[in-house]
Amino acid sequence: MDFVGYTLLTNSIKSSHEKDTEILFYKIKSDVDAMLSRLLYEYTKQKDILENKHKEVLEYLNSSKKEDLLTLDLTKIHEKINQGLENKPYNIYISNKDYVIKNTTYKPDLDFNLSFAKKEFDEHFENNQIGVTTPIFKKSSKNFFSFTDSYLSKNKEGILQVSYNYSETTSQLRAIRKSIQSASNIKDAKAYIIVNTGFINDLILKDFSSYKPTLEEIENRIKEGKKINDELKDKIIYTNDFIQDNIHYKSLYFSTKSSIFDDTKVIFSILLDESEYYKKMENINYIIALITIIGLISIVIITLVRNKELKLSFQDRFIQSAMHELKTPLGVITMTNDHKIKRDGEDEFTTRIDSAVKTLHKSYEDLEFIIKKEKDTYKIEILDLEETLEDRIKYFEN
């Protein structure tokens, strides 16, 4: 019975834990899907506009060929492409031949290295097109941007980029992070956005301090995304349990197609701390072990008590039988002694016999009272102490 109860209890806790994890996972997925769908919808409306803004900036730069583009004041053209717009969502970036941004209207990205995207830049150059990226999450601003790109010359001596900031996603991202932050067992949460060109961008869902990632970090992020994508392959979901620093973790990966773009895939990566779950299961094992020990001790105690009860029962039966056997001889002795007194008169021997029989009879009554476990009510009487002492002295003198 203990084993059956233990199995049912552990299966129930395991099922409940898996269900809670599944609900948590799909809530995150649903919230992120909703945000990305809106984001990609905004991208479809912004793509052509952004490409035209790029052409406008490129035309302005071509008219300023006599000046060094890496030191050119971009204020005038920046104001023009943002004319009538709040928060100036469009920014300009000019990099040198080593793909390092040296002139920009968005100062946090100054000296940022773009060489990780060289493959995409070259493809756009070969196809004679202005590249426009799907929304990319920037860790420095905790928001999404789309970027255009084109080489500044046929010699590939620099890159021009124009970006658009999707500021309307800020509140949605904040709500998702708040929801994830409230789940204490979530240690890390990311979404990898993979486009058909092979470019991978990671969206950090758990709150973090904004920072400018290094080229090495970006390359590692791309490798990590590719690795997860390879592990998933045709699977809908992939999980991995492991222990690190004596802490139980579970990694969950889930792949889904974009509801707007067929060539865009989103992979969710969530790291859960399973310590509380394993601690609960360990506590159950301790409790079951304790219950088993208590059960065994109880069985031993019950067995001992039962043996004692049997011995007492046998003892009661023996005493009852002995008393039954004693009652007849006592009656015979009493009758014989009474008959002798009537016939020959009372003497020293009949008195002793009578006293001994009364003592035995009194002891017999006491034993009978104890065995029957009855209660007796004694009438309170006033005793004459002198008379009582004389009777007792007379008894012992005889």
C-alpha positions in Angstrom: 0.0 0.0 0.0 2.9 2.4 0.8 4.4 1.7 -2.6 1.1 2.3 -4.4 0.5 5.5 -2.4 4.1 6.7 -3.1 3.8 6.0 -6.8 0.5 7.8 -7.1 1.8 10.8 -5.1 5.0 11.2 -7.1 3.2 10.7 -10.4 0.7 13.4 -9.4 3.5 15.9 -8.4 5.4 15.1 -11.6 2.3 15.6 -13.8 1.4 18.8 -12.0 5.0 20.1 -12.4 5.1 19.3 -16.1 1.7 20.9 -16.7 2.8 24.1 -14.9 6.0 24.2 -16.9 4.0 23.6 -20.1 1.5 26.4 -19.3 4.4 28.8 -18.4 6.3 27.9 -21.6 3.3 28.4 -23.9 2.3 31.6 -22.2 5.7 33.0 -23.0 5.5 31.7 -26.5 2.0 33.2 -27.0 3.1 36.6 -25.7 6.3 36.7 -27.8 4.4 35.5 -30.9 1.9 38.3 -30.5 4.6 40.9 -30.2 6.7 39.5 -33.1 3.6 39.3 -35.3 2.8 42.9 -34.7 6.5 43.8 -35.1 6.8 42.0 -38.5 3.5 43.6 -39.6 5.0 47.0 -38.9 8.1 45.9 -40.8 6.1 45.2 -43.9 4.8 48.7 -43.8 8.2 50.2 -43.0 10.4 48.3 -45.4 9.8 50.4 -48.5 9.9 53.6 -46.5 13.2 52.7 -45.0 14.7 51.8 -48.3 13.6 55.3 -49.7 15.2 56.9 -46.6 18.4 55.1 -47.4 18.3 56.4 -51.0 17.7 59.9 -49.7 20.7 59.7 -47.4 22.9 58.1 -50.1 22.0 60.9 -52.5 23.0 63.5 -49.9 26.3 61.7 -49.3 27.0 61.6 -53.0 26.5 65.3 -53.2 29.1 65.7 -50.4 31.9 63.6 -52.0 34.4 66.3 -51.5 34.2 65.9 -47.8 35.3 63.0 -45.6 32.2 60.9 -45.0 33.6 59.6 -41.7 33.7 63.1 -40.3 30.8 64.6 -42.2 28.1 66.4 -40.1 25.0 64.4 -40.5 22.7 66.7 -38.6 21.0 68.3 -41.6 20.1 65.0 -43.4 19.1 63.4 -40.1 16.7 66.2 -39.4 15.3 65.9 -43.0 14.6 62.1 -42.9 12.9 62.6 -39.4 10.9 65.7 -40.4 7.5 65.7 -38.7 8.2 62.5 -36.7 8.3 62.3 -32.9 11.4 60.8 -31.2 13.3 60.8 -34.5 13.1 57.0 -35.2 15.5 57.1 -38.2 19.3 57.1 -37.7 22.3 57.1 -40.0 25.5 55.0 -39.7 28.7 55.2 -41.8 31.4 52.6 -41.3 35.0 52.5 -42.6 36.4 49.8 -44.8 37.0 47.6 -41.8 33.2 47.6 -41.1 33.6 49.7 -37.9 31.1 52.5 -37.4 32.9 55.9 -37.3 30.2 58.4 -38.0 26.6 58.1 -36.7 23.6 60.0 -35.4 23.1 57.2 -32.9 26.1 57.7 -30.6 25.8 54.5 -28.6 26.8 52.5 -31.7 29.9 54.5 -32.4 32.9 52.1 -33.0 30.6 49.1 -33.3 32.0 46.4 -35.5 29.7 45.1 -38.3 32.0 42.5 -39.8 29.8 39.7 -38.5 27.3 40.7 -41.3 29.9 40.9 -44.1 28.3 37.9 -45.9 24.9 39.7 -46.1 26.5 43.0 -47.2 28.4 41.2 -50.1 25.2 39.4 -51.2 23.3 42.6 -51.4 26.2 44.3 -53.3 26.3 41.4 -55.8 22.5 41.6 -56.3 22.7 45.4 -56.7 20.2 45.9 -54.0 19.8 47.9 -50.8 19.5 45.4 -48.0 16.7 45.9 -45.4 16.8 43.6 -42.4 13.9 42.2 -40.5 13.6 43.7 -37.0 16.8 43.1 -35.0 17.0 43.3 -31.2 19.7 45.6 -29.9 20.9 44.9 -26.4 22.2 48.5 -26.0 18.7 50.0 -26.3 16.6 46.9 -25.4 14.5 47.4 -28.5 14.0 46.4 -32.1 15.6 48.1 -35.1 15.6 47.5 -38.9 18.7 48.4 -40.8 19.4 49.1 -44.5 22.8 48.6 -45.9 24.8 49.3 -49.1 28.5 49.8 -49.8 29.5 53.5 -50.3 31.5 52.6 -53.5 32.3 49.8 -55.9 35.6 49.4 -54.0 33.7 48.5 -50.8 35.4 51.3 -48.9 32.6 51.7 -46.4 29.0 50.8 -45.4 26.0 53.2 -45.2 23.2 52.1 -42.9 19.9 53.7 -42.0 17.9 52.3 -39.1 14.3 52.5 -37.9 13.5 52.2 -34.2 10.3 50.2 -33.4 9.6 52.1 -30.2 6.0 50.8 -30.0 7.2 47.4 -28.9 8.8 48.8 -25.8 5.7 48.4 -23.6 5.1 44.8 -24.9 8.6 43.8 -24.2 8.4 45.3 -20.7 5.2 43.3 -20.0 6.8 40.0 -21.2 9.9 40.6 -19.0 7.7 41.5 -16.0 5.8 38.2 -16.5 9.0 36.2 -16.8 10.7 38.0 -13.9 7.7 36.9 -11.6 8.6 33.2 -12.3 11.5 32.7 -10.0 12.4 29.3 -11.6 13.2 30.9 -15.0 16.9 31.6 -15.0 17.2 32.6 -18.7 14.8 33.1 -21.6 15.6 33.9 -25.2 14.0 33.8 -28.6 16.2 33.3 -31.7 14.9 34.9 -34.9 16.3 33.1 -37.9 15.7 34.3 -41.5 16.3 32.3 -44.6 19.6 34.0 -45.3 21.0 32.3 -42.2 21.2 35.5 -40.2 20.3 34.9 -36.5 19.3 37.5 -34.0 18.6 36.7 -30.3 15.9 38.4 -28.3 16.7 38.3 -24.5 13.3 38.0 -22.8 14.5 38.0 -19.2 15.4 41.5 -17.9 19.1 42.5 -18.1 21.3 45.6 -18.0 21.7 47.2 -21.4 25.2 46.9 -23.0 27.0 47.0 -26.3 27.9 43.4 -27.3 31.4 42.7 -28.7 32.0 41.1 -32.1 32.9 37.9 -30.3 29.7 37.9 -28.3 27.7 38.4 -31.5 29.5 35.6 -33.3 29.0 33.3 -30.3 25.3 34.1 -30.3 25.0 33.2 -33.9 26.8 29.9 -33.3 24.5 29.2 -30.3 21.4 29.8 -32.4 22.7 27.5 -35.1 23.5 24.8 -32.6 20.0 24.9 -31.1 18.5 25.0 -34.6 20.5 21.9 -35.5 19.4 20.1 -32.3 15.8 20.8 -33.0 15.9 19.7 -36.6 12.4 18.3 -37.3 11.4 18.2 -33.6 8.7 20.5 -32.3 10.3 20.6 -28.8 13.6 19.6 -27.4 14.5 19.3 -23.7 17.7 18.7 -21.8 18.2 18.0 -18.1 21.6 18.6 -16.5 23.2 19.4 -13.2 25.6 22.4 -12.7 27.1 23.5 -9.4 24.8 21.0 -7.7 21.7 22.7 -9.2 19.2 20.8 -11.4 18.4 22.6 -14.6 16.1 22.0 -17.5 16.5 23.6 -20.9 13.5 23.8 -23.2 13.7 24.6 -26.9 10.7 25.2 -29.2 10.7 26.1 -32.9 7.8 27.8 -34.6 7.2 29.5 -38.0 6.4 33.2 -38.2 2.7 33.8 -38.8 3.6 36.5 -41.3 6.8 35.5 -43.0 7.3 31.9 -44.2 11.1 32.4 -44.4 11.4 33.5 -40.8 11.6 31.0 -37.9 11.6 31.7 -34.2 13.3 29.4 -31.7 12.5 29.8 -28.0 15.1 28.9 -25.4 14.2 28.8 -21.7 16.4 27.7 -18.8 14.5 26.5 -15.7 15.9 26.0 -12.2 14.4 22.6 -11.1 15.8 22.8 -7.6 12.4 23.4 -5.9 10.8 20.5 -7.8 13.6 18.0 -6.9 13.6 19.2 -3.3 9.9 18.5 -3.1 10.4 15.0 -4.5 13.3 14.5 -2.1 11.1 15.6 0.9 8.5 13.1 -0.2 11.1 10.3 -0.2 12.1 11.4 3.3 8.5 11.4 4.4 7.7 8.0 2.9 10.9 6.6 4.5 9.8 8.1 7.9 6.3 6.7 7.5 7.7 3.3 6.6 10.0 3.3 9.7 7.1 4.5 11.9 4.9 1.8 10.4 7.6 -0.9 11.2 8.0 0.4 14.7 4.2 0.4 15.1 4.0 -3.2 13.9 6.7 -4.2 16.4 5.0 -2.4 19.3 1.6 -3.8 18.4 3.1 -7.3 18.2 4.7 -6.9 21.7 1.5 -5.4 23.2 -0.5 -8.2 21.6 1.8 -10.8 23.1 1.5 -9.1 26.5 -2.3 -9.1 26.1 -2.3 -12.8 25.4 -0.1 -13.5 28.4 -2.4 -11.4 30.6 -5.4 -13.1 29.1 -3.9 -16.6 29.8 -3.1 -15.4 33.4 -6.6 -14.2 34.0 -8.0 -17.5 32.7 -5.6 -19.4 35.0 -6.6 -17.3 38.1 -10.3 -17.7 37.3 -9.8 -21.4 37.0 -7.7 -21.6 40.2 -10.3 -19.5 42.1 -13.0 -21.8 40.9 -11.0 -24.8 42.1 -10.3 -23.0 45.5 -13.9 -22.1 46.2 -15.1 -25.7 46.7 -12.3 -26.7 49.1 -12.8 -23.5 51.1 -16.5 -24.3 51.4 -15.8 -27.8 52.6 -13.2 -26.6 55.2 -15.7 -24.0 56.5 -18.5 -26.5 56.8 -16.3 -29.1 58.4 -15.0 -26.6 61.0 -18.5 -25.3 61.8 -19.7 -28.9 62.2 -16.7 -29.7 64.6 -17.5 -26.6 66.7 -21.1 -27.6 67.0 -20.2 -31.2 68.0 -17.1 -30.7 70.2 -17.2 -27.0 71.0 -14.8 -24.2 70.0 -11.1 -24.8 70.8 -7.7 -23.4 69.9 -7.6 -25.3 66.6 -11.1 -24.5 65.3 -10.4 -20.8 66.0 -7.2 -20.9 64.0 -8.9 -22.8 61.2 -11.7 -20.2 61.2 -9.3 -17.3 61.1 -7.3 -18.8 58.2 -10.4 -19.6 56.2 -11.7 -16.0 56.7 -8.3 -14.7 55.4 -8.4 -16.9 52.4 -12.0 -16.0 51.7 -11.1 -12.3 51.9 -8.2 -12.8 49.5 -10.5 -14.7 47.2 -13.0 -11.8 47.2 -10.2 -9.3 46.4 -9.0 -11.4 43.5 -12.6 -11.8 42.2 -13.1 -8.0 42.4 -9.8 -7.3 40.5 -10.5 -9.9 37.7 -14.1 -8.6 37.1 -12.8 -5.0 37.1 -15.9 -3.9 38.9 -16.4 -0.9 41.1 -17.6 -1.2 44.7 -19.2 1.5 46.9 -18.2 1.3 50.5 -20.5 2.6 53.2 -18.7 5.0 55.5 -18.9 3.7 59.1 -17.6 5.1 62.4 -15.2 2.6 63.9 -14.4 2.0 67.6 -10.6 2.0 67.5 -10.4 0.3 70.9 -12.7 -2.5 69.9 -10.9 -2.9 66.6 -7.5 -3.2 68.3 -8.8 -5.7 70.8 -10.1 -7.9 68.0 -6.8 -7.8 66.2 -4.8 -8.6 69.3 -7.2 -11.4 70.1 -6.7 -12.7 66.5 -3.0 -12.9 66.7 -3.1 -14.3 70.3 -5.0 -17.3 69.0 
